[in-house]
Amino acid sequence: MNHYEKGRHMPDIGTLQKLAQELGVPVAFFFSDSDSSAELACLIEKLSETKKQALIEQIRQELDKIDQS
């Protein structure tokens, strides 16, 4: 584990999946650039697929509004 923490080695996807399961977080958590991105990944993972799709659409609409400004 120490080698992973110090960046000497990168765990394979199987190891990441096991770690994520043990910690109760999605694999995406490990690749988050900020605390807020990590929190979003955890919250989104708890949503149903239908609610995830609705959230994606809502975010797209918000971004379209920004692009049109």
Backbone torsions as a table, in degrees:
resi	resn	phi	psi	omega
1	MET	NA	-36.8	-178.9
2	ASN	-58.5	-37.9	179.4
3	HIS	-66.1	-34.8	177.2
4	TYR	-68.1	-44.5	-177.9
5	GLU	-62.7	-35.3	-178.6
6	LYS	-88.3	0.8	176.8
7	GLY	79.6	12.7	179.7
8	ARG	-76.5	-31.8	-179.4
9	HIS	-133.9	150.9	176.2
10	MET	-112.0	126.2	179.1
11	PRO	-67.7	149.8	176.7
12	ASP	-74.6	170.9	-174.7
13	ILE	-61.2	-36.5	178.5
14	GLY	-62.1	-42.6	178.2
15	THR	-66.3	-42.3	177.7
16	LEU	-61.5	-40.2	179.1
17	GLN	-64.4	-40.4	178.2
18	LYS	-65.8	-44.7	177.9
19	LEU	-60.8	-45.1	-179.7
20	ALA	-60.7	-43.7	-179.9
21	GLN	-63.3	-44.4	179.6
22	GLU	-63.5	-37.0	-178.2
23	LEU	-87.1	-11.1	-179.5
24	GLY	71.8	35.3	178.9
25	VAL	-128.8	158.4	174.7
26	PRO	-76.0	157.8	178.5
27	VAL	-57.1	-35.0	179.5
28	ALA	-56.7	-25.9	178.7
29	PHE	-53.4	-40.4	-176.1
30	PHE	-70.3	-15.7	-177.5
31	PHE	-108.8	9.9	-179.0
32	SER	-76.0	137.5	-178.8
33	ASP	-85.1	-14.8	-177.7
34	SER	-146.3	165.1	177.3
35	ASP	-61.8	-38.3	-179.0
36	SER	-68.8	-36.9	176.2
37	SER	-65.7	-40.2	177.8
38	ALA	-63.8	-42.6	178.3
39	GLU	-64.1	-43.0	177.0
40	LEU	-59.9	-43.8	179.3
41	ALA	-59.2	-42.2	179.6
42	CYS	-66.8	-43.0	-179.3
43	LEU	-67.6	-44.0	-179.5
44	ILE	-62.4	-38.4	-179.1
45	GLU	-59.8	-26.9	-178.7
46	LYS	-79.3	-13.5	-178.4
47	LEU	-79.0	153.9	172.7
48	SER	-69.7	163.6	179.3
49	GLU	-60.8	-38.5	178.7
50	THR	-62.7	-43.6	179.9
51	LYS	-70.4	-32.6	175.4
52	LYS	-62.6	-44.6	179.7
53	GLN	-63.4	-40.1	178.0
54	ALA	-64.7	-39.4	178.6
55	LEU	-65.7	-41.9	176.9
56	ILE	-57.9	-45.9	-179.9
57	GLU	-63.6	-41.6	179.5
58	GLN	-62.9	-43.2	179.1
59	ILE	-64.9	-41.8	177.9
60	ARG	-60.0	-42.8	178.9
61	GLN	-62.8	-42.3	177.7
62	GLU	-63.0	-41.7	178.9
63	LEU	-67.6	-36.0	176.0
64	ASP	-61.7	-39.7	177.8
65	LYS	-62.3	-41.6	179.7
66	ILE	-65.6	-43.7	-179.8
67	ASP	-63.3	-31.4	-178.3
68	GLN	-82.0	-11.5	-179.3
69	SER	-76.8	NA	NA
